[in-house]
Amino acid sequence: MKSSNELKRLLESIDRKSYPAYKSAQGIYDFGDYQLCIDHVQGDPFASPSKLSIFITHQKAGYPKTLFDAPHKKRAFEDDLVRRFYKETARYNFKAKGSGKSGLISISCPGPEILERTACECCSDGIWIRLEAGFPANGRTINSGELIRILFDFLPQCVKQVLFYKNRPVHEPEAVAELAEDQYFIRQELKRLELVSFVADGAILPRESGISSRPMKNSTPFSSPESMRITLTLPHHGNCSGMAVRRGITLIVGGGYHGKSTLLKALEAGVYDHIAGDGREFVITDDTALKLRAEDGRSIRNVDISMFINDLPNKKDTRCFSTEDASGSTSQAAAVIEGIESGSRVFLIDEDTSATNFMVRDDLMQKVINRSQEPITPFTNRAEDLFHKAGISTVLVAGSSGAYFYIADTIIQMDSYVPLDITKKVKEICAGDNRPSIEPAPGFTLPKAGRKFQIKAEKDHRKQDMNVKEGRRGREQGGRDDRIKVKVYGKDSIEVGRRPSELRFVEQLIDSEQTQALAQILRFCMEKRLLERYTVAETVAYIQKETAKGGLTAVSGCSYAAMGLCMPRPQEIFACINRFRG
């Protein structure tokens, strides 16, 4: 390890030289209280920024171990450091001048959700912070004076304000750990009390807009119905009352614009913990809950959808169904089966984004179109079996058909964003009416485990063998197969090895860094040929085992751990693989 003075002398010696001379600065440098690692230097000032990492020992940082002595507290602690570091670096961003990305200082910018990121890692011996910086240049000529400002003035100030416990506001880090403990406590209570979700009284559910994650100002605080209210005694917050959504089939109804979808959106986001002040910090949902919707045109590979679709006119086998262009009903049927495979215990469904013919068939339609002429078994015919025979609950937003009332265990009416428990009232009405006739559905049978994805084989085997050898050589030299190119398009889609995976309808992906991680996971699957060797479930289990041992670095393929990756849930890993057009 070299000293910081050696780094400064090196930078001074390459001033005004050609930009590639910056490569000589790569290495680890001792700055006294912390170490600065220049992991990767960009090729020119217009290329992707250089990768830096900062390491500080726990002894120097001074943070009490009680702040990160459990996985949920550790995740919240790391998330808090990233947020604080982002605010500090924003003060110095582009203060150093030059061409292209010169002067850029960036780190992950988290939303209100608390996620595991590579931007910060609290390990056994210390804390790592990973960021990017644009090394300054005039044209393509090195301006090392500006880089010295970044590395010796700006970054030390950020480190001082964020990574030293003594410089943090009193009790601020402790408040983060306490909130994490309270949220973890509620998640444990969901399991003990057999709840799908808990929505605290006073929570702010509406957001500023459809593209904003900030809470809406002057919105109606959540107030739970008396019949559904429970009080939990949290370790730090104390008594916290709120609405308990019990396992089973829950129906959310109400007039348009009264908050039905807003409540469902809050439950979707409740699979993640939220920061204090977000309004949803005590909206907690079963962390396996999965939002289902129709996805016209998606790819489906070897899925047994016979639970919902049978006896197609073209005699196609629905017990091992594949298509490159699914219809709305077919895609939603596949999503249910894939959700079961991913281990989801709760399905979240909004009628607005569902295929109508998949969800329900009314009396008149059943009389006009005979059961023998209709291959689709509606979701309303399967929801009760899904709960009673497979243990999978459903939370459903609906407003078009009364057929949903007959299968619901709990019915919530949203009235101007205020929830009302109308279960008893509706059940009395239903008891006085003739229940719509329900066509007998084929017997309920869960799909067999062990589905394989079956990647298409290369036609030219000689070319394939050559590619394998080249891939091995690439992995030996750089830790990855450099032939497999990765492209990421925000949260909407990724392309790995020229094969796309559309993700814009995977609604619980809430950060583009999760999509980045999914792209690297798919690249890892291709490089290791996992989908050729294992079932989909075994592949996801393998990935989880690798990331549990080495974090996302284990699948990123870099020789260093760069920022910009965020851990997705198993449900999103399944969703990404299932949409991969392999």
N, C-alpha and C positions, 0 to 999 in steps of 0.2 A: 504494500500500500504506500502511495506517495503522499507527500504533504500538500496542503493547500498552496503553500508558497511555490512549490514546484509547478503546480498547475498554472499559477499566475505568470510565472516566468515563461512557461511553454506558450501560453496564449500571447504574451507580449512578443515572443520570438517569431510567431507566425502572422503577426499583424500585416495586412495588405498583401498577403500571399493569395494564391488561388484557393478557392473554397475547399477542395478536397484535403487541404492541409489540416483542416479541423479534425480529421479522422485520428490524428496523432494524440488528441486529447482524451480518447476513449480510455477508461480505467476507473480506479477507485482512489479517492482522495480523502485525507483526514482533515476535517475542519475543526478539530478539537472536541466540541461537544457532540458532533455527529459526523457521519461519513457521507460524502457525495459520490454517487456512482454515475458516470456517463456511460450508459449501456449501449447506445446506438447513436451514431451521428448521421444526420440527413445528408443526401448527396449534393444538394444545392439549396439555396434559400427559398426556392419555390416548391420543394418536395415536402413530404410529410415531416413534421417537426422531429427533432432529436428526442430520444428517450432518456430521462433522468430518474434516478431513485435516491431517496434519502433514508439513511438508517440511523436510528438513535437507540441506545440501550435503555432498558427499563430504569436502570439506576440513574442515568442522566435525565430521563424524561420525568421521573418522579411520580407517575400516576399510580395510585393504590391498586393493588391486584384485585381488590374486590370489585373494581369497575369492569373487569373482563374475565371473571373466573367461571363463567358459564357461557355456552354457545350463544344464547339469545342476548346476553349482555355484551359479549365480545362483538357481535354483529352491530349492535347499536353504538358501541364505543368507536369502532372503525368508521361507521357511517358519520358519526358526529365529527371526527377528525377531518374527514374528506370535506364536509360542509364548511368547516371553519377554514380549512386551507384554501378552498375555492374562493371564499370571501376575501381572504388576504391577498391571494395572487391576482384577483381582479383589480386590486388597487395599482398593480405594477404592470398590468398587461399592456404591451406595446409602448411602454415608457422608453425602452431601448429602441432606437430607430434603425432603419435599414430597408433593404428590398425584400419583397415577397413576404415570408412569414417571420422576418426578423423581429425580435422583441416579443413574440408570442410566448405567454406563460399560461399553460392550461392544465387543469386537472378535471376529473369527472364532476359533473354538475348534477347532483341528485335532485329528484322530485320529492314529494312528500312521503314516499314509501321508503322504508329502511331495508336496504338490500346488501348482500355480500358482494363487494367489488374488489378488483385487483388493485385499485388505486390506493388502498390502504390495507395493510396486513399486520395484525398484532400477533407476533409469534412468541415462542418461549423465552427468547433472549432480548427482544426489543420490538420496535415499531418501524415498519417500512411505509414510506410515502412514495408513490410513483406518479410522475407528471411528465409533461412534454414542454419543450422550449424551442423556439425558432432561433437558431444561432445567427447572429446579425452579420450582414454583409452589405457592401455598397456595390450593386450589380452582382457580380460573382467574385468579388474581392473581399477577403475577410476583414471585418471590423471588430477586432478582438477587444477593443476598449469598451464597446457596448456589451459584449458577452461578460466581461469582468464585472460590469455593473449588475448584471442579472445574477451571476453566481456568487459574488462577494458582497453585494449590497441588498438586493431585493430578496433573494431566497433566505439568507440568514434572518432577515426580519420576519418572514413568514414562519420559519422554524421557531423563532423565539416566541412569537405570539400564540402558536398553536400547539407545539409539541412539548412545551415545558409546563407542567402542571401548575407550578407556582405563578405563572403569568396568566392563568385562566381566571375568569370571574369566579368568586367564591360559590361553591356548591353547584355550579353549572354542570360539570361532568357527572356529579352524583345524581342530579335530576334526570339525566339521560338514562343512567343505569336503573334508577327507580321506576321510570316509565316502562322500560324493557321488562322488568320483573313483574309489574302489574299486568302488562299485556300477555306475558307468558302464563301468569296465573289464570287469566280468563280463558286462554286456550286449553289449559288443563281442565278447567271447569266445564267447558263445552263437552269434553269427552265424558266426564263424570256424570253430568246431568243429561247426557244424550241430547245435546242441542246442535242445531245447524249453525246458529249465529246468535250474537248478542249485540244489541244496538243501544248504547247508553243514552239516557235522558240528557238533553242539552247538546247532543251531537249536532253538528252542522253538516247536513248531507249534500245540499245543492252546491254546485261549482259555479264559478263566474260565467263560464261558457262551455260549449262542447269541446273546445280545444284548450281549456285552461284547467289546471289542477288546483287552483287556489279556491278557498271557500268563498261562497257568495256573501257579500256584505248585506246586512239587514235582512237575512233570510230567517225563516221560522225554525227555531231550535226544535229538535226531535223530542217528542213526548210520547211515551209508550202507553198503550191501552192498559187499563188497570188489570184486566183479566190475564194479560201476558207479561205483566211486570214482575221481575225478580230483583232482589238486591244481593250483590256480591260484595264481600268484604275484602278489598284488595290490600296487599301487604303495605303499600305506602299511601295510596290515594284514600284509603278507608272505604266507607260504604259507597257503592256505585250502583244506582238503580238503572234499569233499562229493559228493553223488550227482548224476551227469550223466544227465538224461533226454534220450535221443537222439531225433532226428526219426523219424517213422514212426508206428506204432500201439502205444501203451503201455497195458497193461491192469493195473488195480490191483484186487486181490482180497483176500479174507480174511474172517474171521468178523465177526459183528456187534459193534460197539463196539470194534473193534481199531484204528481210526484211518484207514480208507480215505477217508472223506469229509473227515476233518481234513487229510490230505495234499492232497487235491484243492482244498480251500478255501485252503490256503497257496499252492498254485500259482496259483489265481485272483487272490489278492491280490498275487502277485509281479509283476504287470504294473506295479505302483507301487513306488517306492523307499520304505523304511521308516526311521524314526528309530533311533538307537542305543538299545539296551536293550529293544527291542520283541520280540526273539527271532527275528524274521523279516528282520532287516536284510540277511542274505546269502541269502535265498530269492528268486531272481531268475528271472522267466519272460519269454519272448518278449512284448514289449509289445503285440503285436497279438492275443494269445490271447483267445478269446471263449468264455464259458460259455454252453452251449446247454441249453434245457429245454423241456418242453411248457408251453403257456400256453392252456388252454381259455378260449374266449371272446374272444381278442384279435382285433384288426382286421388284415386282410391286404389289400394293395392292389397289384394288377397284378404278382404274383410268378410266375415260371416254376418251378413245383414238379414239373414232369414227370420230373425225375430220380428222384423218389421216388413220385409218385402219378400214375397214368394210367388211362384207360378207366373213368371214373366212370360208375355206372349212369344218372345224369341227363345224360350226354354233355357235362358242363361242361368247358370248355377249361382244362386245367391248365398250359398254356404262358403264360397271362396270367390268373392266378387271383386273385379278390378275394372277400372275405367279411367281414362285420361280426361273425361269431361262429364262430371257427375251432375245430375239434376239437383234441384233444391231438396226434394224429399230423400233422395238417395244419399246425398252428402250428409244430411242430418241424421239419418239412420246409421251411417258409418261413424259419425261423431259420437253417438251414444255408445256403440260397441267399443270404439277406441278409448272412450272415457272409462268404461268398465275395465279395460285392459290396463289403463294407466293407474288404477287403484283409487279412482275418485269415489267418494262417499256421498257427494251432493252434486246434483245437476241444477244449473241456473238457466232458465229459459225465458226469453221475452217473445211474446207472440208476434211483435212487429218485425222481428228478424228471423222468423221461422217459416217453414213451408207449410201453408195452410192444410194441404191434403195429407201431410205427414202428421199434423197435430190432432185433427178431429174430423169426423164425418157426421153430419146431422141426420135426423130421422128421414127427411124427404130424400136426401141423396142415397141413403141406404135402401129406400124403397125403389128408387129409379134404377140405380146401378147395383145389380146383384153382387153379393159377396164373392161369387165364383168369377166375376168379371173384374174384380178389384184386387190387385196384388198387394196393396199397401194395408198393413194393420196399423191404425193410428196410435199415436203416443198415449192418448187417453185410455186405450185398451190395455196398455202395458205398464202404466205408471204405478198402479197398485202392486202388481207383481214385482216390479223393480224394487219396491221398498220391502215388501213382506218376504220375498224369496231371495233377494240379492242384497238387501240392506242399504239400498241407495235412495236417498231422499231427493225430492224435487221442490224447487221454489220457482213458481211460474207466474209471470205477469200476463194477464189476459183481459180482454174487454169486448170480445165479439160474440162469444158463445156461452150459453148457460150450461153446456155439457160439462164444463170444467168443475162446476160447483159440486157435482155428484161424486167426484173422486177425491175432493179436497178434504184433508183432516183439519186444516186451519184456513180461515179466509180473512184476509186483511183488506179493508177498504181505505184507500188514501183519499182524504178530503182536504184540499188546500195544504198538502204536505203533512197533514196530521193523520196518523194511522188509527183506524177503528177496528176492533175485533167484532166482525159481524157473523161469526161462525154459527152461533146459536140461532140467530134470526134466519139465516139462509137455510139451515138444516130443517127448520120448521116449515119454511116455504116448500122445500124439496119434498118433505114428507107428505105434504098435501097434494102434490102434483104426481102425475104418472112419470116415473123416470123414463127418459128416452131409451128406446130399445137399443141394446148394444149387441152388435153382431158377435157371435162366438169366434174368438180368435184361436189360432192354432196354439197348441200347448207351449207354455213358457219354458224355454231351455236356454241356459247361458251358453255363449260360444265357447268352444274348447280353447284352452290355452295352447301356446306354442306356435303362434302365427309367424311365418317367415316373410320377409319383405321381397326377397328374390330380385337382386340387382341384375339387370340385363348383362349378359356376358358379351365381351368383345368378339366381333366376328373374326378378326384376324388374330389368331392365337400367337403367331410369331411376334406380332406387334405387342400383344399383351405381355408376353414373356420379357420382351425388351423393356417395356415400361416398368415392370416389376423390378428388374435389375437396376434401372435408372433411379427408381424410387428408393430402393435400398441404399444406393450410393448417396442420394440426397439426404436421407435420414442420418447416415453415418457422418456426413460432413456438417450438416446444419441442424439436425434434430427434427427434420420434417421433409416431406416429399414436395419439393418446390414446383413440381409440374402441376399440382392441384391448386388452381387459382381460386381465390375467394373474393366475392364482391358482396357488399351489404348496401341495401337501399333503405336507410332509415329503419323503421319498425315494420315496413310493409313486406319486404321480400329479401331473399338472399340467393346467391348463385355460387355453387361449389363445383368446381370441375366442369363448368358450363352446364350444370344441371340445376334448375331453379327449384325453390321451395317458397310458395306464396304464403305469407303469414299475416296479411292485413286483417283477416277475420279471426285471428287468434287474439281475442280481446283482452285477455289478462296478461299479455306482454305489455309492460308499461314503460319500458326503457330501451332505447336503441342499443345500449351496451349488452342487454340480454340477447338481442338479435345478433350482435357481434359474437357473443359466446356461442350461440347456436350454430353460427356459420363455422366456427372453429371445431365444434363438436362433430358436425357433419363431415368436415375435412378429416378429422381424426377417424371417424367411422370408415371413410373411403380408404384412407392410408392403411389402416389395420384390417381392412376388408371384413369389418364386423358383421355387416348386414348380409354378407354371403355365408358367414360361418354360424351365426347365431339367430335366434328368434328376436323379434323386436323387443320384447320384455327383457330378454337376456342382454341385449345390446345396451339398453338403458341402465340396467343393473351394473354392467361392466363400467359404463361411463361414470355412474355415481360412485363406484368403488374407487376409480382412479382419481376423481376430483376430491373425494374424502381424504385420500392420502396426500395428494400434491396440489390441491386447489385447481383453479382453472388453468394454471400454468401447465398442468399435466397434459392437457389436451390442446393448448394453444400453439404448440409446435415451435415456440421461440426459445432460444437459449437463455433468455432473461424474461422476467415477469413484467410485462408492460401494462400500463393502465389501459382502461377502455373496455374491460370485460366485466360482466355482471352475471351472477349465478341465476339461471332460470330454474323454475320448479320442474320436477319430473314430468308433470302434465304437459308443460310446454316443450320439453324435449321429445316426448311422444308425439305431440302435435307437429313438430317440425319434421321429424322423420317420416311421419305418415303422409305429409304433403310433399315430400321430396320426389321429384320426377326422375327416379333413378333408371 
